[in-house]
Amino acid sequence: MQSVHLVLLMAMAMATATMATTTTLTSLTSLTSCSYYVLFLLCAPCTLVHANTVWPMPAMLDLSLTPIQPLSHQLANTLLSSTVSVSPSFQFYTEGPTNEYVQAAARRALKIITHTQSSRHTHVLKRASEGELASCSVRIQDASTELTQQTSEQYTLDVDAQTLSCSIVGETYVGAVHALESFVQLVDTYTMTISATSIKDKPRYAFRALLVDTSRHFYPVETLLTNLDAMAMTKMNIMHWHIVDSNSFPYVSSTFPEMSKQGAWAPHHVYSHEDVATVIEYAKARGIRVMVEFDTPGHVDAGYAAIPGILTQCYDKTTGQPDGTTGPLDPTNESTYDFLEKLYTEIKAVFPDKYVHVGGDEVPFGCWESNPSIAKWMAAHPNVTDAAKLEQYYELRLLDILKRLGFSYMCWQEIFDNGVQILPDTIVNVWKGGSDDTALKKELQAVTGAGYRAVLSAPWYLDYISYGEDWKKYYLVEPDNLCDNCELFGVEACMWSEYVDATNFISRSWPRTGTLAERAWSPKNVKDVDAASPRLNELRCKMILRGIRAEPIHPSFCLTEWPGDAEAETVRASIRRAGLDMRAESYR
């Protein structure tokens, strides 16, 4: 206990001596009373944290509203922040150009603040400053609602305890959405205070994705929307929707309706065009793009079997007779390409993002090699000498279709590895290698050296679980260490669903995916796992308050625990309704 008091007194002395100077800090933790700080120190093993931190850590911040300084790592600085009370009648208001997404995000932010405040115990603490913060202005420099890979996510957020003022400026609506999320996370709803601070923020990587697999198990739309809420909290910007695979085909195609009729797990385990539009619009309102993947020529079975002639018939090599199974799409059948053109024409209309993921991984060659019709075709095409060349032929035909339709595309690394000629703006998804740093370095250097953009997902296969605090191994991966003399375009976490469905998808994904989110957003020097631990635990508690079933990261507790599924659904619905009224011209 004496050592705890000594640490506290030293920190307080440092605060007194330097209060008038410019300060910077790594954590935005605002400890609004000495008693809570002592409690924090005493309870470090159980990580009792209630204070207002931001996840992921902002790129740059300053507590004195002077020119922005890089972040530092000194715990004592957590005592240096002055705070201002947030008025019970606090409001956001727009200045200058705006759009419906900014207004909706502000209404949601206000609802989250008022909900979480009413959900927690009332604590009577002395306010750190007189007066109250009554409002915060929100301004965007570009009112466009377009969302592309090039859309700026940069924002500034200033809260001044002296003038009791607050301003948010986003370069686009996405920046404003991120700023509003940071503001919400800064508000300490136990005391209804917010730290006086200045943040200038932008992401480290432009591509920050989570792969969601709805083929091996079906996720209801509500589960997908809840996941998007968690992604928005951590400023991730791409939902890679692995919508179909060999296990099931839940996408309802208007061009080929029989595919989902035969290929879905059950008649109600499907995504209609309306469902897809709901997910895409919900994501867009939160600054998240939806990039769909239809993986071919492998990973096809359910659904594709409904289209005559496009699947390869496999043969028994001993008897020379069909063995009753099918393999990849048949690259030698012209009807395959007719099917692909019609399907992707529909995809272009349903999924508005310029990018589509074409898959191209794990193509089993054995079935092609066993088929006598394919052997005959290859004999007539002497440039196609083996199955690898046959795969190249298929990919070239597919990519030519996509080019004509105006798509850009992302692919698994095998397409690049096999020498297929791909477009200059292709994004190569590097997934093989796992913990083999040498293999990953070689692959990333090859991809970037050839002029393509590389997205690394190999170290973040979150479906691989282990006992204990496995989030730390994901947090400690430094992407730049795997890309010597090259530059990564982005990173991606993958949650494959062989053993995951709607009962555990959210809890298994969150807050573990948050480790990648901070690695992808925050500066490279934000890497202290011990400093991250209480902040990640706090993120988890904030997710619980918003009705997101995030799992514990270590022995700990939240002052407001999981309310139960029914109440959590009510909470989520209440927050969403706050952002639905697009007709409101002002939310002053």
C-alpha positions in Angstrom: 0.0 0.0 0.0 2.8 2.4 0.8 4.3 1.9 -2.6 0.9 2.6 -4.2 0.7 5.9 -2.3 4.2 6.7 -3.2 3.5 6.2 -6.9 0.4 8.3 -6.6 2.1 11.1 -4.8 5.0 11.2 -7.3 2.5 11.3 -10.2 0.6 14.1 -8.5 3.7 16.0 -7.9 4.7 15.7 -11.5 1.3 16.8 -12.5 1.5 19.9 -10.3 5.0 20.8 -11.6 4.1 20.4 -15.3 0.4 21.3 -15.5 1.2 24.5 -17.4 3.3 22.8 -20.0 2.3 21.0 -23.2 1.8 17.3 -22.6 1.3 14.3 -24.8 0.2 10.8 -23.9 -0.3 7.4 -25.3 -3.5 6.6 -23.4 -6.4 9.0 -23.3 -7.2 7.6 -19.8 -8.8 10.3 -17.7 -8.9 9.5 -14.0 -11.4 11.9 -12.5 -10.5 11.3 -8.9 -7.5 10.2 -6.9 -9.6 7.5 -5.2 -10.3 5.9 -8.6 -6.6 6.1 -9.5 -5.7 4.3 -6.3 -8.4 1.8 -7.1 -7.0 1.3 -10.6 -3.5 0.7 -9.2 -4.7 -1.7 -6.5 -6.9 -3.6 -8.9 -4.4 -3.9 -11.8 -4.6 -7.7 -11.8 -8.4 -7.5 -12.2 -8.1 -4.5 -14.6 -10.9 -2.4 -13.1 -10.9 0.3 -15.7 -13.7 2.8 -16.1 -11.9 5.7 -17.6 -12.3 7.2 -21.1 -9.8 5.8 -23.5 -10.0 5.4 -27.3 -9.5 2.2 -29.3 -7.7 2.2 -31.6 -5.1 4.7 -30.3 -5.4 7.9 -32.3 -2.5 8.8 -34.5 -1.6 12.1 -32.7 -3.0 14.0 -29.8 -2.1 17.0 -27.6 -3.7 18.1 -24.4 -2.9 21.7 -24.7 -4.4 22.6 -28.1 -1.0 23.6 -29.4 0.7 21.9 -32.4 0.2 18.2 -32.4 3.0 16.1 -31.0 3.8 12.4 -31.4 2.4 10.0 -28.7 4.5 9.2 -25.7 4.3 6.3 -23.2 4.3 7.7 -19.6 1.7 6.6 -17.2 2.1 9.7 -15.0 0.8 11.8 -17.9 -2.7 10.2 -17.4 -3.1 12.6 -14.4 -2.3 15.7 -16.5 -5.6 15.9 -18.4 -8.2 18.4 -17.3 -11.8 17.4 -17.8 -15.0 19.2 -18.5 -18.5 18.2 -17.5 -20.9 17.1 -20.3 -24.2 18.8 -20.0 -27.3 16.6 -19.6 -28.7 18.5 -22.6 -25.6 18.1 -24.7 -26.1 18.2 -28.5 -24.1 17.9 -31.7 -24.7 20.5 -34.5 -23.5 20.8 -38.0 -21.6 23.7 -39.6 -21.2 24.1 -43.3 -21.8 21.2 -45.7 -23.2 18.0 -44.4 -25.0 14.8 -45.5 -27.4 12.2 -44.0 -24.6 9.9 -42.8 -23.1 12.6 -40.6 -26.4 13.5 -39.1 -27.3 9.9 -38.5 -23.9 9.2 -36.9 -24.4 12.2 -34.6 -27.8 11.0 -33.5 -26.4 7.5 -32.8 -23.5 9.0 -30.9 -25.8 11.0 -28.7 -28.0 8.0 -28.1 -25.0 5.9 -27.0 -23.9 8.6 -24.6 -27.3 8.9 -23.0 -27.9 5.1 -22.9 -24.6 4.2 -21.4 -24.9 6.9 -18.8 -28.3 5.7 -17.7 -27.1 2.1 -17.7 -24.3 2.7 -15.2 -24.3 3.4 -11.4 -24.4 7.1 -10.4 -21.2 8.2 -8.9 -20.9 11.5 -7.0 -17.5 12.9 -7.9 -16.1 16.4 -7.9 -16.1 17.9 -11.4 -12.6 18.8 -12.7 -13.7 22.1 -14.0 -16.6 24.6 -13.6 -19.3 24.8 -16.2 -20.5 22.3 -18.7 -19.9 21.3 -22.3 -23.2 22.0 -24.0 -22.5 21.1 -27.6 -20.0 20.1 -30.2 -19.9 21.3 -33.8 -19.4 18.8 -36.6 -18.1 19.9 -40.0 -17.0 18.0 -43.1 -15.0 19.5 -45.9 -16.5 17.3 -48.6 -20.2 16.5 -48.4 -20.0 13.6 -50.9 -21.6 10.3 -49.8 -19.3 8.3 -52.1 -17.3 5.6 -50.4 -14.3 4.1 -52.2 -10.8 2.9 -51.5 -9.6 6.5 -51.9 -12.1 8.1 -49.4 -10.3 10.1 -46.8 -10.8 9.0 -43.2 -8.9 11.8 -41.5 -10.4 13.9 -38.8 -9.6 16.3 -36.0 -11.4 16.5 -32.6 -10.8 19.4 -30.2 -12.3 19.7 -26.7 -11.3 22.8 -24.8 -11.9 22.9 -21.0 -11.2 26.6 -20.8 -13.7 27.8 -23.4 -16.1 24.9 -22.9 -16.0 24.3 -26.6 -15.8 21.2 -28.9 -15.3 20.9 -32.6 -15.1 17.9 -35.0 -13.8 18.3 -38.6 -13.7 15.4 -41.0 -12.3 15.6 -44.5 -15.3 13.4 -45.5 -18.3 12.0 -43.8 -16.2 8.9 -42.9 -13.8 11.1 -41.0 -16.7 12.6 -39.1 -18.1 9.2 -38.3 -14.7 8.1 -36.8 -14.4 11.4 -34.9 -17.9 10.9 -33.3 -16.9 7.4 -32.3 -13.7 8.8 -30.6 -15.8 11.4 -28.9 -18.2 8.8 -27.5 -15.3 6.7 -26.3 -13.8 9.7 -24.6 -16.9 10.5 -22.5 -16.7 9.0 -19.0 -20.3 8.1 -18.5 -19.8 7.4 -14.8 -19.0 11.1 -14.2 -20.3 12.5 -17.5 -17.0 14.2 -18.2 -14.7 14.3 -21.1 -11.0 15.0 -21.3 -9.8 18.3 -22.7 -7.7 17.2 -25.7 -6.9 17.7 -29.3 -6.7 14.8 -31.7 -5.5 14.7 -35.3 -6.1 11.2 -36.6 -5.9 9.1 -39.7 -5.2 5.4 -40.3 -1.9 3.8 -40.8 -3.2 1.5 -43.5 -6.0 2.2 -46.0 -7.2 -1.4 -46.0 -8.4 -2.8 -42.6 -10.6 -5.8 -43.1 -12.4 -8.6 -41.4 -13.3 -11.7 -43.4 -16.8 -13.0 -42.6 -17.6 -16.5 -43.8 -21.4 -17.2 -44.2 -21.1 -20.4 -46.1 -19.8 -23.0 -43.6 -22.4 -21.6 -41.1 -25.2 -19.1 -41.9 -25.3 -15.8 -40.0 -28.6 -14.0 -39.7 -28.6 -10.4 -41.0 -28.8 -9.2 -37.4 -25.5 -10.9 -36.6 -23.9 -9.2 -39.5 -25.1 -5.8 -38.4 -23.9 -6.3 -34.9 -20.5 -7.2 -36.3 -20.5 -4.0 -38.3 -21.2 -2.1 -35.1 -18.1 -3.6 -33.5 -16.1 -2.9 -36.7 -17.2 0.8 -36.6 -16.2 1.0 -32.9 -12.7 0.0 -33.9 -12.5 2.0 -37.2 -12.2 -1.0 -39.5 -13.3 -0.2 -43.0 -13.8 -3.3 -45.0 -16.1 -6.3 -44.5 -14.8 -9.1 -46.7 -17.9 -11.1 -47.2 -17.0 -14.7 -48.1 -20.7 -15.2 -48.9 -20.6 -18.7 -50.6 -18.4 -21.7 -50.7 -18.6 -25.4 -51.4 -20.6 -26.0 -48.1 -23.6 -23.8 -48.9 -24.8 -21.1 -51.3 -27.0 -18.7 -49.4 -26.9 -15.9 -51.9 -30.3 -15.6 -53.7 -29.4 -15.0 -57.4 -32.1 -13.5 -59.5 -30.4 -14.8 -62.6 -29.8 -18.3 -61.2 -32.4 -18.7 -58.4 -32.0 -22.5 -58.3 -28.5 -22.1 -56.9 -29.7 -21.0 -53.4 -32.8 -23.3 -53.6 -30.5 -26.3 -54.0 -27.4 -24.9 -52.3 -28.5 -23.2 -49.1 -28.5 -25.1 -45.8 -32.2 -24.4 -45.4 -34.8 -22.3 -47.3 -34.6 -19.5 -44.7 -30.8 -19.6 -44.6 -30.4 -17.2 -47.5 -29.6 -13.6 -48.3 -32.0 -11.8 -50.6 -31.1 -8.8 -52.6 -32.9 -6.8 -49.9 -30.8 -8.4 -47.2 -27.6 -7.6 -49.1 -28.7 -4.0 -49.6 -29.5 -3.7 -45.9 -26.0 -4.9 -44.9 -24.3 -2.7 -47.5 -26.1 0.5 -46.5 -25.7 -0.2 -42.8 -22.0 -0.6 -43.4 -21.7 2.5 -45.6 -23.3 4.6 -42.9 -20.5 3.6 -40.6 -17.7 4.1 -43.2 -17.3 0.5 -44.0 -17.2 -1.0 -47.5 -18.6 -4.5 -48.3 -16.4 -6.5 -50.6 -18.0 -9.7 -51.6 -16.2 -12.9 -52.6 -17.4 -15.6 -54.9 -14.5 -18.1 -54.8 -13.8 -20.0 -58.0 -12.7 -22.3 -59.7 -12.3 -24.3 -56.5 -14.5 -24.1 -53.4 -17.5 -24.9 -55.5 -20.2 -27.5 -55.0 -23.3 -26.5 -53.2 -25.4 -24.3 -55.5 -23.1 -24.7 -58.5 -24.4 -28.2 -59.0 -27.7 -26.7 -60.0 -26.1 -25.3 -63.2 -25.6 -28.2 -65.7 -22.2 -28.7 -67.2 -20.1 -26.2 -65.2 -18.6 -28.5 -62.6 -15.9 -31.0 -63.6 -16.9 -34.6 -63.4 -14.2 -36.6 -61.5 -13.1 -40.1 -62.7 -11.7 -43.1 -61.0 -8.2 -43.5 -62.4 -8.3 -47.2 -62.0 -11.6 -47.9 -63.8 -11.7 -44.9 -66.0 -15.3 -44.4 -65.0 -17.0 -41.4 -63.3 -16.6 -41.8 -59.5 -19.8 -39.9 -58.7 -18.1 -36.7 -57.4 -17.4 -33.3 -58.9 -14.5 -31.0 -58.6 -13.7 -27.4 -59.7 -15.5 -25.5 -62.4 -14.7 -26.9 -65.8 -12.4 -24.4 -67.6 -12.8 -26.2 -70.9 -16.5 -25.7 -71.1 -17.7 -22.5 -72.8 -20.9 -22.6 -70.8 -18.8 -22.0 -67.7 -17.8 -18.6 -68.9 -21.3 -17.8 -70.1 -22.5 -18.6 -66.5 -19.7 -16.4 -65.0 -20.5 -13.4 -67.1 -24.2 -13.5 -66.2 -23.5 -14.1 -62.5 -20.9 -11.2 -62.3 -23.2 -8.9 -64.2 -25.8 -9.4 -61.5 -23.1 -9.1 -58.8 -22.1 -5.7 -60.3 -25.7 -4.5 -59.9 -26.2 -5.8 -56.3 -22.8 -5.1 -54.8 -21.8 -1.5 -55.7 -18.2 -1.6 -54.6 -15.6 -1.4 -57.4 -13.7 -4.3 -55.9 -14.8 -7.9 -55.8 -12.8 -10.8 -54.4 -12.4 -13.6 -56.9 -10.9 -16.2 -54.7 -8.6 -18.5 -56.7 -7.1 -20.5 -53.8 -6.8 -24.2 -53.1 -7.8 -25.5 -56.5 -7.6 -29.3 -56.5 -6.0 -30.5 -59.7 -6.7 -34.2 -59.3 -10.2 -34.0 -60.7 -9.2 -32.1 -63.8 -6.3 -34.5 -64.4 -8.7 -37.5 -64.2 -11.3 -36.2 -66.7 -10.9 -37.6 -70.2 -12.8 -34.7 -71.8 -10.4 -32.2 -70.3 -7.4 -34.3 -71.4 -8.8 -34.2 -74.9 -9.2 -30.4 -74.8 -5.7 -29.9 -73.5 -4.3 -32.0 -76.3 -6.0 -29.6 -78.7 -4.4 -26.6 -76.8 -0.7 -27.4 -76.6 0.0 -24.2 -74.7 -2.0 -25.6 -71.8 0.5 -28.3 -70.7 -0.7 -29.1 -67.2 -3.3 -28.4 -64.5 -1.4 -25.3 -63.4 -1.6 -23.9 -66.9 -5.2 -24.8 -67.1 -5.9 -22.8 -64.0 -4.1 -19.9 -65.5 -6.3 -20.2 -68.6 -9.4 -20.1 -66.4 -8.3 -17.1 -64.4 -7.4 -15.2 -67.5 -10.8 -15.8 -69.0 -12.5 -14.8 -65.7 -10.4 -11.7 -65.2 -11.1 -10.6 -68.8 -14.9 -10.8 -68.0 -14.4 -8.7 -64.9 -12.4 -6.1 -66.8 -15.2 -5.8 -69.4 -17.7 -5.4 -66.6 -15.6 -2.6 -65.0 -14.6 -4.5 -61.8 -11.3 -4.2 -60.0 -10.5 -7.3 -58.0 -8.7 -8.8 -55.1 -7.5 -12.4 -55.2 -5.8 -15.0 -53.0 -2.1 -15.2 -53.5 -2.2 -18.4 -55.7 -3.4 -16.4 -58.7 -0.3 -14.2 -58.5 2.0 -17.2 -57.6 0.8 -19.0 -60.7 1.9 -16.2 -63.0 -1.6 -15.1 -64.1 -1.5 -11.7 -65.8 -3.5 -9.4 -63.5 -4.5 -5.8 -63.7 -2.2 -3.2 -62.2 -4.7 -2.2 -59.4 -5.1 -5.8 -58.3 -4.9 -6.4 -54.5 -3.2 -9.7 -53.6 -4.4 -11.4 -50.4 -1.4 -13.1 -48.8 -2.7 -15.8 -46.5 -0.2 -18.7 -46.7 2.7 -19.0 -44.4 1.1 -18.5 -41.0 4.0 -18.0 -38.5 6.7 -18.7 -41.2 8.2 -15.2 -41.3 10.7 -16.2 -44.0 8.0 -17.4 -46.4 5.8 -14.3 -45.7 8.7 -11.9 -46.3 9.5 -13.7 -49.6 5.8 -13.6 -50.8 5.3 -9.9 -49.8 8.5 -8.8 -51.5 7.5 -10.7 -54.7 4.0 -9.2 -54.8 5.0 -5.6 -54.0 8.1 -5.9 -56.2 5.9 -6.8 -59.1 4.0 -3.5 -58.5 0.8 -5.0 -56.9 -0.7 -4.0 -53.6 -0.5 -6.6 -50.9 -2.9 -7.3 -48.0 -1.6 -9.5 -45.3 -4.0 -11.9 -43.5 -1.7 -14.9 -42.7 -0.9 -13.9 -39.0 -4.6 -13.1 -38.1 -6.6 -16.3 -38.6 -8.8 -15.7 -35.5 -10.7 -19.0 -35.9 -7.5 -20.7 -34.6 -8.2 -20.4 -30.8 -6.0 -21.4 -27.9 -6.3 -21.3 -24.1 -5.3 -18.1 -22.4 -4.7 -14.6 -23.7 -4.2 -15.4 -27.3 -5.1 -11.8 -28.3 -1.5 -10.8 -27.3 0.1 -12.8 -30.2 -2.1 -11.1 -32.7 -1.4 -7.7 -31.1 2.3 -8.2 -31.2 2.5 -9.0 -34.9 4.3 -6.0 -36.6 3.4 -6.1 -40.3 6.4 -4.0 -41.4 8.7 -6.6 -40.0 7.4 -9.0 -42.6 7.7 -6.6 -45.5 11.4 -5.7 -45.8 12.0 -2.9 -48.3 8.4 -3.0 -49.3 5.1 -1.3 -48.4 1.9 -3.1 -47.3 -1.4 -1.8 -48.5 -3.3 -3.3 -45.6 -4.1 -6.1 -43.2 -7.0 -8.5 -42.7 -8.3 -10.7 -39.9 -10.1 -13.9 -40.9 -12.9 -15.6 -39.0 -13.6 -18.8 -40.9 -16.8 -20.5 -39.7 -16.2 -24.2 -39.6 -16.8 -24.1 -35.9 -18.5 -20.7 -35.6 -22.1 -19.7 -36.1 -24.4 -17.0 -34.8 -24.1 -18.4 -31.3 -20.4 -17.6 -31.0 -19.3 -15.5 -34.0 -19.5 -12.1 -32.2 -17.9 -13.3 -29.0 -15.1 -15.2 -30.7 -14.4 -12.2 -33.0 -14.5 -9.4 -30.4 -12.6 -7.9 -28.9 -9.9 -10.1 -30.4 -10.3 -8.4 -33.8 -9.6 -5.1 -32.1 -6.0 -6.1 -31.8 -5.7 -6.0 -35.6 -7.7 -2.9 -35.7 -5.2 -1.0 -33.5 -2.3 -2.5 -35.4 -3.8 -1.3 -38.7 -4.9 2.2 -37.5 -2.4 3.4 -34.9 1.2 4.4 -35.3 3.8 1.7 -35.4 5.2 2.7 -31.9 1.8 1.9 -30.2 2.8 -1.7 -29.3 3.0 -2.0 -25.5 0.9 -5.1 -24.8 0.8 -4.3 -21.0 -0.6 -0.8 -21.8 -3.0 -2.3 -24.3 -4.5 -4.8 -21.9 -6.6 -2.5 -19.7 -7.6 -0.5 -22.7 -8.8 -3.6 -24.6 -10.6 -4.7 -21.5 -12.4 -1.3 -21.4 -13.2 -1.7 -25.1 -14.8 -5.0 -24.3 -16.9 -3.4 -21.5 -18.0 -0.6 -23.9 -19.1 -3.2 -26.4 -21.1 -5.0 -23.7 -22.8 -1.7 -22.9 -23.8 -1.4 -26.5 -25.3 -4.9 -26.7 -22.3 -6.5 -28.4 -21.5 -9.9 -26.8 -17.7 -9.5 -26.6 -15.8 -12.1 -24.7 -13.4 -11.5 -21.7 -9.7 -11.3 -22.5 -8.5 -12.2 -19.0 -9.9 -12.5 -15.5 -11.7 -9.2 -15.0 -15.2 -7.7 -14.8 -17.3 -4.8 -16.2 -19.2 -2.6 -13.8 -22.1 -3.2 -16.1 -22.2 -6.8 -17.1 -23.9 -8.6 -20.0 -27.6 -7.7 -19.7 -29.0 -10.8 -21.4 -29.8 -11.3 -25.0 -33.2 -9.7 -25.0 -32.1 -6.5 -23.4 -29.0 -6.4 -25.5 -31.2 -6.6 -28.6 -33.3 -3.7 -27.3 -30.2 -1.6 -26.7 -28.9 -2.2 -30.3 -32.3 -1.5 -31.7 -32.6 1.8 -29.8 -29.2 3.0 -31.0 -30.0 2.1 -34.6 -33.4 3.8 -34.5 -31.6 7.0 -33.4 -29.8 7.1 -36.8 -32.6 6.0 -39.0 -34.5 9.3 -39.4 -32.7 10.7 -42.4 -35.4 13.3 -42.9 -34.1 15.5 -40.1 -32.3 18.6 -41.4 -30.7 19.4 -38.1 -30.0 17.6 -34.8 -29.2 20.8 -32.9 
